[in-house]
Amino acid sequence: MLELRPNCECCDRDLPPDSRQALICSFECTFCTDCSGGLLKNVCPNCTGELVGRPVRPPAALARHPASTLRVFNRECRSRLLAG
């Protein structure tokens, strides 16, 4: 089951479990559409895998299997973002 991580690992933007702005790789590294399409060119900086749209868990299933609250942050990605 997907963790549904709560934030973009690059810019730390909130990505609620129902967000259509979240993209993931096969290891569930999570990024927003802005970082993915811009800085990252749709490639995960951690594993070099493809970033694709994260599925949205239906509300009833989300109640039984809540999203993760653990925020993951990639300092290297953040530094590249700030360097512009």
LINVENTA-V739464 format. One record per residue. N is the residue number from 1. RES is the residue in three letters. PHI is phi in degrees with one decimal (* if undefined). PSI is psi in radians with two decimals (none if undefined). NEAR is the number of other C-alpha atoms within 10 Angstrom. Layout:
n & res & phi & psi & near
N & RES & PHI & PSI & NEAR
N & RES & PHI & PSI & NEAR
//
This chain:
n & res & phi & psi & near
1 & MET & * & 2.41 & 4
2 & LEU & -66.6 & 2.52 & 14
3 & GLU & -72.6 & -0.53 & 15
4 & LEU & 55.3 & 1.14 & 26
5 & ARG & -61.1 & 2.59 & 23
6 & PRO & -86.6 & 0.01 & 22
7 & ASN & -153.5 & 2.85 & 24
8 & CYS & -76.4 & 2.26 & 26
9 & GLU & -68.2 & -0.31 & 23
10 & CYS & -94.0 & -0.94 & 25
11 & CYS & -104.9 & -0.08 & 19
12 & ASP & 69.0 & 0.31 & 17
13 & ARG & -61.5 & 2.42 & 15
14 & ASP & -65.4 & 2.35 & 17
15 & LEU & -131.6 & 1.52 & 19
16 & PRO & -58.9 & 2.82 & 17
17 & PRO & -59.4 & -0.41 & 22
18 & ASP & -96.5 & 0.18 & 16
19 & SER & -72.3 & 2.33 & 17
20 & ARG & -91.0 & 0.07 & 14
21 & GLN & -96.5 & 0.08 & 16
22 & ALA & -98.8 & 2.34 & 28
23 & LEU & -123.6 & 2.60 & 26
24 & ILE & -135.4 & 2.80 & 25
25 & CYS & -103.6 & -3.06 & 21
26 & SER & -69.2 & -0.23 & 12
27 & PHE & -99.5 & 0.11 & 11
28 & GLU & 70.9 & 0.29 & 15
29 & CYS & -57.9 & 2.42 & 23
30 & THR & -123.6 & 2.30 & 30
31 & PHE & -140.2 & 2.70 & 33
32 & CYS & -81.7 & 2.87 & 25
33 & THR & -63.7 & -0.59 & 18
34 & ASP & -63.8 & -0.87 & 17
35 & CYS & -68.5 & -0.72 & 20
36 & SER & -62.5 & -0.88 & 24
37 & GLY & -75.6 & -0.45 & 14
38 & GLY & -93.2 & -1.59 & 11
39 & LEU & -56.7 & -0.73 & 15
40 & LEU & -91.3 & -0.23 & 19
41 & LYS & 54.3 & 0.66 & 13
42 & ASN & 61.2 & 0.48 & 21
43 & VAL & -124.4 & 2.26 & 17
44 & CYS & -66.1 & 2.22 & 22
45 & PRO & -73.2 & -0.24 & 20
46 & ASN & -87.2 & -0.76 & 12
47 & CYS & -123.0 & -0.06 & 11
48 & THR & 65.1 & 0.31 & 11
49 & GLY & -80.1 & 2.89 & 15
50 & GLU & -71.6 & 2.44 & 15
51 & LEU & -97.8 & 2.22 & 25
52 & VAL & -130.3 & 2.85 & 18
53 & GLY & -58.5 & 2.33 & 16
54 & ARG & -80.3 & 2.30 & 20
55 & PRO & -66.3 & 2.69 & 15
56 & VAL & -97.5 & 2.21 & 15
57 & ARG & -79.5 & 2.29 & 17
58 & PRO & -57.9 & 2.55 & 10
59 & PRO & -51.3 & -0.73 & 12
60 & ALA & -64.0 & -0.71 & 9
61 & ALA & -70.6 & -0.62 & 9
62 & LEU & -64.5 & -0.61 & 14
63 & ALA & -64.8 & -0.66 & 10
64 & ARG & -81.4 & -0.55 & 8
65 & HIS & -132.3 & 1.42 & 13
66 & PRO & -65.1 & 2.75 & 14
67 & ALA & -68.9 & 2.77 & 17
68 & SER & -67.0 & 2.62 & 14
69 & THR & -110.4 & -0.03 & 12
70 & LEU & -77.4 & 2.05 & 11
71 & ARG & -85.3 & 2.30 & 13
72 & VAL & -111.7 & 2.36 & 15
73 & PHE & -135.7 & 2.24 & 17
74 & ASN & -101.4 & 1.76 & 15
75 & ARG & -60.8 & -0.64 & 12
76 & GLU & -64.5 & -0.76 & 12
77 & CYS & -62.6 & -0.79 & 18
78 & ARG & -59.6 & -0.73 & 16
79 & SER & -62.7 & -0.72 & 12
80 & ARG & -66.6 & -0.64 & 12
81 & LEU & -64.4 & -0.79 & 15
82 & LEU & -69.9 & -0.53 & 9
83 & ALA & -70.8 & -0.38 & 7
84 & GLY & 65.3 & none & 7
//
